[in-house]
Structures are given as C-alpha cells and as structure tokens.
Amino acid sequence: MTKSKTIVLVHGNFVNDLTWQSWKRHYEQKGYTVYTPANPGHGGNPAELRKNMHPKLIQTGFREVVTHISELIDTLPEKPLVIGHSMAGMAVMKLAEAGKVAAAVSLDGAPPKNVLPPFSTIRTVFSAFGFFSAKGYFMGSRKWYNHAFFNTLPSEQQEKMFDQFAVPESHKVNRQLVLDSFSAIDFKKPHIPLLFIGGGSDHIFPASLTRTIAGKYSDKNSRTDLKIYPGKSHFIAGEPGWEVIADDILAWYENL
C-alpha cells in the first residue's frame, strides 16, 4: 500500500486535543503532517472550560464527532493514518468502515453498540451518561479521574494531569455510543488495516474488552492487529512511556 504522510490524532471523552501535543511534535519530527482537531465543544484551555462550559458541548454527540473528523479528512490531499483514543477509538472504526482512512488505530477504544462492555466499564462511566441528571454534561471529580484515567500515576502527578487536561463531557456523545444504531459496526465487511491497542491497567476499557473488539472482525482478507501494554492505564497516550507506544504504532504502519 502507498503510505500516507498525514496523521490525524483524535481525542476521546473527558479531555481535549491538548492531550496530543507531544504526539504531534513527535510525529512531525519524523516527517509527518499531523492534525489534532478538537471535537466540537471541546476547544480551548481545560481550566477555562471547567469554569465556563463551551456553548456547543451539550449539542455534541458521537455522530457530530465522526462527521467533524470526516469533514477534516475530506479537505486533506490524501487519506491519513488516523489514531483515536477512547471514544475516538470507536470513531476511527466508523471512519475505517466508511473507507475514509489509509489505516486506523484504536487506542484504549470504546466498544461499538453491538459489543457488550463488562460490568466494570459500566460501573466506571455510568455517571457520565447523565440518565438521572438535569444537566447536559458530566464533569468528573478529581477522585473519578484518578480512578478512571490516572490510576497508574503517583498522586502528585494525578493532580497535575487533572489540572492540565480534564474537561466537561457531553451526555449526548456517551448516550449515542450505546443507544444509536449509528454506533454499530459491520464486522464482516472488508476493511483497511486496523490496530487495536489496550492498556493492561485500564479501568474504563480493560484489555479483555480490547481483545474482544479486535476479535469480532472476521474478513479473512483484511488485516486486524492487537497489542496489549501491561501496566498502562486509560491515559495510555499521556502517561510516562507514551513514546514507545507512538513509535510502535508508526512501525506497524510503515511496515504494512
């Protein structure tokens, strides 16, 4: 296959595009053109967003995220390698299904509607759906982030990561992931190369779920790869050692 020199990094829920700053610099130093779009309603300084929610946030659903990234891709001169974290891991699966990308990586990715998550996932993120809330958004506490995102980090680093990256999240995007038929995947359909990466200490989407999602793809002429990193949390793209994962992804892609 012809290798694209364009990469799109898509952030997941509860954080924004700033989580990709180091990856962007890292890949640009290797000669790639890198885009790190903020999902609708997520752009800006996290500290300010925690004080004053972005006006578009509660209007943002999973459909809007996928459409937003798809429209960016349509402006590019070539199909990119797309890497998505968490919810965006599911978004890149939809982009792959639509034939929009050269290759796709789901990093600690969310399951599609037609894959049942384990109870531990439901227990961790249930409050983010807002089924019993009058608000249109969820803002996790420091305690929630420490358990769900930063569980492998020392306490002082957890505090720093919350201040630097935590943002409110739309109830709509979470609900559409589990309730909207758009969020299902046709696992029998031929697809471009896919890589699924899981963290062995992920408290939101455990490695067992990542294995299950990857194993659902059944077209024998399409490539689906899996790599689990022991000891890595849901914040796999930001915790120490992220460079190893970034380079492993690039090696996988360049050797397709």
N, C-alpha and C positions, 0 to 999 in steps of 0.2 A: 504494500500500500504506500501511496505518497504521503509523506509525513508533513502535516501542517506545522507551521512555526508560530501558531497562535494558540494561546491558552486562555480559557475563561474559568475563573475561580468563583464559585457561588457559595455564599454563606448560608448557614441554616438558621433555625429559630433561636430566639433569646439573645442573639449577638448581631453584629452587623459586619459590613465589609472591612472594617479595620482589622479584623482577625486575620486577614490575608496579606497585610502589608509586607511582612517578612518573606512570605512565599513569593509575592510579586517581585520583590528585589532579587531574590534568589534565582528565579527563573529568567528574569531579564538579563542577569549576568551571564546566563548560559545561552543567550541569543534569541530568546523567545519574546514575542509581543504578548503582553499579559493584560487582561481586563479583570477588574474586581468590582462589578456593579453592586450597588446597594439595592436590595429588594425594595419594592415600593413601601414607603412609610418607615424606612429604616435608616435613611441617610442622615449623617450628622454626628456630633460628638455625643458619645454614650451618656456622659454625665448630664448633659443638657436634655437629652431625650428622656432620661429618668425623671427630670423635673417637669418637662413640658413635652408630652407625647406628640409625635409627628401627626399632623391632621389627617394624613392618608392611611395611618396604620390600621385602624379598625375596618377599613374598606378592603384591606389586602387579604386575599385568600390564596390557596395553593394554585388555583387557575391563574391568578394575576401574576404570581411569581414565575410560573412557567412561560406565560405569554411575554412577560418583560424580558426574560433571558432569550427567548426565541427571537424577539424583535431585534435585540442587540446582535445576535448571530447573523440575522439576515443582512445587516449592514457590513459584515466583515468580508474580506476578499476570498476567504477560504473557510471550510468547515474546521472548527477548532477542536482541540482536546479540551474537554470540559470536566472539571473536578468539583464535586458538590459535597458539602458536609451536612450531616444530619438530615433535616427536612430536604435540603437541596440534593442529597444523595438520591432521594426519590425523584426530584425534579430532573436530574440528569438521566434517570431511567426513562422518563417520559420523552426527553429530547432525543435519546437514542432510539426509542420506539418510533419516533417521527422522522428519523433519518436526518436530523439536523446537525450531527456532530461527527467528527472523524473517529473519536474514541471517547469513552466516558469512564470516570472513576467515582464510585460511591464510597465516601469516607465516613464510617460510622453512620451509615444511611438509614433513613426511616423506611419501614416496610410499606408496600402498596396496600390498597384496600383489601385485596384478595390474599393477603398473608397475615395470619393472626399473630400478633405480638404476644410475648409471655406476660404473665401477670405482673412481674417486676417492672416492666415498661409502663403498663397501665397505672400501677401504683405511683410511680415517679412522676408521670406527666399528667395525671388526671386533672389536677387543679388548673392546668394550662388550657383546658377546653372550655372552662367557664360555664359549665352546664347549670350551675346554681349561682351564677354571678350576674349582676345587673350591668357590670362593666363590659366593654367590648374588647378588653385586652387583659393580659396577665403580666404582672411584674414579679418575678421571683425574688424571694428574700435571699440574703447572703447565705443563710443556712441551706436553702434549696439549691443554690448554685454550688455550694461546697460539696453537697452530696451528688448532684446530678452532673456537674461539669468538672469540678476541680478536685475530685476525691483523691487523686494521687499526689497532690501538691502539698507542701508544708503550709501551715495556717497563715503565715505572713505573706506567702505568695498567693494564696487564695484571696486574701483581702485586696491585693494589688490587681489581680485579674478581674475581680468583680468591678472595681472602680474603673478599670480600663475598657472593659468590653460589654458588661451586662446592659441590656436594653429591654424595654417592654415588647411583648409579642401579641399579635392579633389572635383572638379566639377563632376568628374565621379561618385562618390558614390551618390551624390544628384540626378544626372540625371537618374541613373539606378533605383532609388527608384520610379520614376514617369513614366519612359518610357519603362523599361524592363519587359517583361512578367513574368520573374522570381520573380518579386516583388509582384505578386498577391497571394492571399490566398484562399484556398478552405474552405469556412466557413461551409460547410455541412459535412465535414469529421470529424469522431470521433477524439478526441484529449486528451492529458494528461491535468491535471488541469492547468488552466490559471488564473492569477490575473492581472487585469488592474488597474493601479494607475494613477490618474490625479491630477494636481495642479490647484486649483481654480483661480489662477492669472497667469497661464502660457500664455505667449504672443506668443509662437510658436505653440504649440498644445493644444488648450484650452480644458477644461474639457468636453465640449459638444462633441468634436471630440473623446475623450477617451470613452465616453459613447456610441457613435455611433459604434466605432470599436468593443467594447465588445458585443454590442447588435447584431452584424452581425452573431456571432456564433450560429448555430441552432441545433446541435446534442443534443437531449434531454438526452442522457446518458453520456454526457461529462460535466465536471464542468468548468464554466466560472464565475469568481467573479470580482466585481468592487468596488473600494473605491476612493472617491474624497476627497482631503485635501484642505479645504478653505484657501485662502491666500498664497498658495505655488506657487512659480514661476517655470520656466522650470529648474532652478538649484535646484530642489527639493532634490537631493541627497547630495547637498553641503551646502545649507543654514541652519541657526540655526534650530534645531529641527529634523535634519535628523535621530537621534537615534530612535525617536518614529516610524518613517516610517520603518526603518530597523527592529525594533522589531516586528512591526505589520506584516511585511512580514514573518518573522520567525514563529510567532504564527499561521498565516494562513497555512503555510507549515506543521508545526508539528502537526496540527490538521486535516489534510486531512484524 
